[in-house]
Amino acid sequence: MHQRRCIGRAVSCEDPSLMRDPTMPLLHDRLDLRGLACPNRIFMAPLTRQRASGIEGVVGQLQADHYAQRATFGLIISEATQISSEAKGYPNTPGLYSDAQIAGWKLVTDRVHAAGGRIFVQLWHVGRVSHVAYQPDGQPPVAPVAIRSNSFVVLRHDDGRRERVPASMPRALRTEEMPRLIEDFAQSVRCAKAAGFDGVEVHAANSYLINQFLSGSLNDRADEWGGSIENRMRLLLSFVDAAGEVFSPARVGVRLSPMGSVNELAAHHDDEECMRRVATELGKRKLAYLHLYHHHWGKEGWSGRFHEDLCREMRTRFDGPIVLNGYGTDVAGAQRDLDHGLGDAVAFGKLAISNPDLPARLAHGTPLAHWDDSTFYGDDARGYNDYPAAAPLP
Ligand SMILES: Cc1cc2nc3c(=O)[nH]c(=O)nc-3n(C[C@H](O)[C@H](O)[C@H](O)COP(=O)(O)O)c2cc1C
């Protein structure tokens, strides 16, 4: 049984002690996401939960129940979902490139829509953060260059045992393969449309394939896909444009982690400039939103200046809806950043795991439930679909 510890009284967005500027949006204000009406600005962040079935990763009733429970979030962004079999690097993560996967996701989107919600699918390719055990025919994972990741990956054995092992040595994608990679992505977006999603989020964060291409410390390819910032951005922009042809660009979001990374891409002197250029290029496309994951937000000893400046600059250049993320339980901090004009909406990750009715709890000042990280990943509904909605306060 997982914990049902409370985090304490939730912060009411109407708390007068916040001394906020009344012209700035509240978390529970409506948001027009370029034509998609969101009833509030409290989004569900993408959360891998490793409960999909089979080697391909097919979702079903379990995930339909999970996401439908969270239909009151302004927007649900699904767990990261593989665009192809080669894109996989974790056990039991879902895919979206076969008829069975489309049918499984259709169950999810139908239930979310029937419950009044909106859902984008986060599409990813892990690149070199993988292992030969996950790759078709045991081939090496693909990457911009043949340099091994320092990350560990988790293998799941037939008896259910989990083992952490070093990522495998990747091979560099050949120039002539790049159109095939973009077509894999486009095909997955077509599957997303067939599965009834309202849009897609391109996962360009956290050291996975697109982030690997963006990285100045890693991607020194000599062809048009590496080296200069312009070349390093090409894969992201190709994916975004392919997605925009299937959905409209207004139904395509992009997730970036400009302030650091959960995996291990080393910092580089032009990281900030790269992020500024990316924001400018994405801004030209009038996308649904740009989603910024701040890994260091709120951490002790961090002044906040550098990240806030970069965030503001990216916001100016993108000139469209910005989704902020990385607040843990600091709901007041999230509201404060909306007050300070850093973004338009906030995606909550861990709080969305343990509070399926988070928007109502925040609106009513209901205490928040704490999550149990021992059931983040698992097989069944435990720690997944059994976090109750709070009873309304008397
Ligand atoms: C269990 C778990 C799974 C996650 N899976 C993903 C994922 O699939 N895609 C992604 O971009 N980020 C993923 N993240 C990162 C979250 O989306 C989010 O950025 C992070 O939890 C910080 O937000 P929070 O402080 O609101 O939890 C995951 C985080 C957790 C805890």
The ligand as a Tripos MOL2 file, in Angstrom:
@<TRIPOS>MOLECULE
LIG
   31    33     1     0     0
SMALL
NO_CHARGES

@<TRIPOS>ATOM
      1 C1          8.0560    8.8440  -12.7580 C.3       1 LIG1
      2 C2          8.4760    9.9370  -13.6860 C.ar      1 LIG1
      3 C3          8.4050    9.7300  -15.0540 C.ar      1 LIG1
      4 C4          8.7460   10.7490  -15.9380 C.ar      1 LIG1
      5 N1          8.6070   10.5450  -17.2930 N.ar      1 LIG1
      6 C5          8.8360   11.5440  -18.1570 C.ar      1 LIG1
      7 C6          8.5440   11.3980  -19.5440 C.ar      1 LIG1
      8 O1          8.0480   10.3690  -20.0000 O.2       1 LIG1
      9 N2          8.8230   12.4350  -20.3630 N.ar      1 LIG1
     10 C7          9.3610   13.6110  -19.8960 C.ar      1 LIG1
     11 O2          9.6010   14.5340  -20.6730 O.2       1 LIG1
     12 N3          9.6090   13.7780  -18.5750 N.ar      1 LIG1
     13 C8          9.3290   12.8010  -17.7090 C.ar      1 LIG1
     14 N4          9.5230   12.9930  -16.3660 N.ar      1 LIG1
     15 C9          9.8390   14.3480  -15.8790 C.3       1 LIG1
     16 C10         8.5260   15.0560  -15.4920 C.3       1 LIG1
     17 O3          7.7070   15.3120  -16.6270 O.3       1 LIG1
     18 C11         8.7990   16.3930  -14.7980 C.3       1 LIG1
     19 O4          9.5710   17.1620  -15.6760 O.3       1 LIG1
     20 C12         9.5050   16.2330  -13.4630 C.3       1 LIG1
     21 O5          8.8440   15.2720  -12.6620 O.3       1 LIG1
     22 C13         9.5620   17.5610  -12.7140 C.3       1 LIG1
     23 O6          8.2320   18.0560  -12.5240 O.3       1 LIG1
     24 P1          7.5410   17.9800  -11.0720 P.3       1 LIG1
     25 O7          8.4770   18.7200  -10.1560 O.co2     1 LIG1
     26 O8          6.2080   18.6670  -11.2370 O.co2     1 LIG1
     27 O9          7.4140   16.5390  -10.7170 O.co2     1 LIG1
     28 C14         9.2090   11.9850  -15.4480 C.ar      1 LIG1
     29 C15         9.3160   12.1840  -14.0640 C.ar      1 LIG1
     30 C16         8.9370   11.1810  -13.1930 C.ar      1 LIG1
     31 C17         9.0050   11.4380  -11.7190 C.3       1 LIG1
@<TRIPOS>BOND
     1     1     2 1
     2     2     3 ar
     3     2    30 ar
     4     3     4 ar
     5     4     5 ar
     6     4    28 ar
     7     5     6 ar
     8     6     7 ar
     9     6    13 1
    10     7     8 2
    11     7     9 ar
    12     9    10 ar
    13    10    11 2
    14    10    12 ar
    15    12    13 ar
    16    13    14 ar
    17    14    15 1
    18    14    28 ar
    19    15    16 1
    20    16    17 1
    21    16    18 1
    22    18    19 1
    23    18    20 1
    24    20    21 1
    25    20    22 1
    26    22    23 1
    27    23    24 1
    28    24    25 2
    29    24    26 1
    30    24    27 1
    31    28    29 ar
    32    29    30 ar
    33    30    31 1
@<TRIPOS>SUBSTRUCTURE
     1 LIG1         1 GROUP 0 **** ****
